[in-house]
Amino acid sequence: MKKILETNRLLLREFDSSDAESFYKLNSNPKIIKHTGNSAFKDIDEAKTFLENYSDYQRNGFGRWTVINKSTQEFLGWCGLKYDENLDETDIGFRFFEHFWNQGFATESAKACIGYGLEKLNLKTIVGRAMKENMASIKV
């Protein structure tokens, strides 16, 4: 597991297959998944397969990253950058367990990822998209 970024409260590292149970639980909350356009994993094995086959780091040199609370070592969710070849653009994305909402974790990690993308990866533009009814993500 490669550490990518650190903020005051958070550690962002590459995905690992040990994150499978957390990914499965994160995507099984209908309140979380409804704004994503994704579907929930059918089981932990499907989440593990997704993580084991996640190739953005090798293909693009960056991707989405697991977000860990430094003080508790707890998995909070994920945040990071994703390059879309079809649109030729990189977006910022994030997803956190509902009980961690409204604590500034999305904002803190997104700011760090955008800074990393612009300063370290020399990206010219990073896009942010959210469904119009998802006001919390729009604020981030």
C-alpha positions as CSV (number, residue, x, y, z in Angstrom):
1,M,0.0,0.0,0.0
2,K,1.6,3.2,-1.2
3,K,0.9,6.4,0.8
4,I,0.1,9.3,-1.5
5,L,-1.0,12.2,0.6
6,E,-1.3,13.3,4.2
7,T,-3.4,16.2,5.7
8,N,-3.8,17.3,9.3
9,R,-6.3,14.5,9.9
10,L,-6.1,12.1,7.0
11,L,-3.9,9.7,5.2
12,L,-4.6,8.9,1.6
13,R,-3.1,5.7,0.2
14,E,-3.6,3.4,-2.8
15,F,-6.5,1.0,-2.7
16,D,-5.7,-2.5,-1.4
17,S,-7.6,-5.7,-1.5
18,S,-7.9,-5.5,2.3
19,D,-10.3,-2.6,1.7
20,A,-12.8,-5.0,0.2
21,E,-15.2,-5.2,3.1
22,S,-15.2,-1.5,3.6
23,F,-15.8,-0.9,-0.1
24,Y,-18.7,-3.4,-0.1
25,K,-20.3,-1.7,3.0
26,L,-19.8,1.8,1.6
27,N,-21.5,1.0,-1.6
28,S,-24.3,-0.9,0.1
29,N,-25.8,2.3,1.5
30,P,-28.5,3.5,-0.9
31,K,-28.0,7.1,0.3
32,I,-24.4,7.0,-0.9
33,I,-24.9,5.1,-4.1
34,K,-27.9,7.1,-5.4
35,H,-25.8,10.1,-6.4
36,T,-23.0,8.1,-8.1
37,G,-24.4,6.3,-11.2
38,N,-22.8,3.2,-9.9
39,S,-24.4,0.0,-8.5
40,A,-23.6,-1.6,-5.3
41,F,-21.2,-4.6,-5.2
42,K,-23.2,-7.8,-4.9
43,D,-20.8,-9.2,-2.2
44,I,-17.4,-8.6,-0.6
45,D,-15.7,-10.8,-3.3
46,E,-17.0,-8.6,-6.1
47,A,-15.5,-5.6,-4.2
48,K,-12.2,-7.4,-3.8
49,T,-12.1,-8.3,-7.5
50,F,-12.7,-4.6,-8.3
51,L,-9.8,-3.6,-6.1
52,E,-7.5,-6.2,-7.4
53,N,-8.2,-5.1,-11.0
54,Y,-8.1,-1.4,-10.3
55,S,-5.5,-0.3,-12.9
56,D,-5.6,3.6,-12.8
57,Y,-2.3,3.8,-10.9
58,Q,-0.5,1.9,-13.5
59,R,-2.3,3.4,-16.5
60,N,-2.4,7.1,-15.5
61,G,0.0,7.4,-12.6
62,F,-2.9,8.4,-10.2
63,G,-6.4,7.4,-9.3
64,R,-8.8,7.2,-6.4
65,W,-7.3,6.6,-3.0
66,T,-8.4,5.1,0.3
67,V,-8.9,7.8,3.0
68,I,-7.9,6.8,6.5
69,N,-8.4,8.8,9.7
70,K,-4.8,9.2,11.1
71,S,-5.9,9.3,14.7
72,T,-8.1,6.2,14.6
73,Q,-6.7,4.3,11.6
74,E,-10.3,3.9,10.5
75,F,-11.4,3.6,6.8
76,L,-13.5,6.7,6.1
77,G,-14.1,6.3,2.4
78,W,-12.2,7.3,-0.7
79,C,-11.2,10.4,-2.6
80,G,-9.1,11.1,-5.7
81,L,-8.6,11.8,-9.3
82,K,-9.8,9.8,-12.3
83,Y,-8.8,10.4,-15.9
84,D,-11.5,9.7,-18.5
85,E,-10.0,8.9,-21.9
86,N,-13.3,9.5,-23.7
87,L,-13.6,13.0,-22.4
88,D,-9.8,13.6,-22.1
89,E,-10.3,15.1,-18.7
90,T,-9.6,14.4,-15.0
91,D,-12.2,14.6,-12.4
92,I,-12.2,14.8,-8.6
93,G,-14.4,12.2,-6.8
94,F,-15.1,11.1,-3.3
95,R,-17.3,8.8,-1.3
96,F,-17.5,8.5,2.5
97,F,-19.5,6.5,5.0
98,E,-22.6,8.4,6.0
99,H,-21.6,8.6,9.7
100,F,-18.6,10.7,8.6
101,W,-20.5,13.2,6.6
102,N,-20.5,16.9,7.7
103,Q,-17.1,16.6,9.4
104,G,-15.1,18.2,6.6
105,F,-13.4,15.0,5.5
106,A,-14.5,15.3,1.9
107,T,-13.4,18.9,1.7
108,E,-10.1,18.2,3.4
109,S,-9.2,15.2,1.1
110,A,-10.6,16.8,-2.1
111,K,-8.5,20.0,-1.5
112,A,-5.4,17.8,-1.0
113,C,-6.1,15.8,-4.1
114,I,-6.7,18.9,-6.3
115,G,-3.5,20.4,-5.0
116,Y,-1.6,17.2,-5.7
117,G,-3.1,17.0,-9.2
118,L,-2.2,20.6,-10.1
119,E,1.2,20.9,-8.4
120,K,2.7,17.3,-8.5
121,L,1.0,15.9,-11.6
122,N,1.0,19.2,-13.5
123,L,-2.6,18.7,-14.6
124,K,-4.1,21.9,-16.2
125,T,-7.7,21.3,-15.2
126,I,-9.6,19.1,-12.7
127,V,-13.3,18.9,-13.2
128,G,-15.9,18.4,-10.4
129,R,-19.4,17.0,-11.2
130,A,-22.3,16.3,-8.9
131,M,-26.0,15.7,-9.4
132,K,-27.9,19.0,-8.9
133,E,-29.8,17.6,-5.9
134,N,-26.6,16.6,-4.2
135,M,-26.0,20.0,-2.5
136,A,-23.4,18.6,0.0
137,S,-21.1,17.4,-2.8
138,I,-21.6,20.6,-4.8
139,K,-20.4,22.6,-1.7
140,V,-17.3,20.5,-1.6
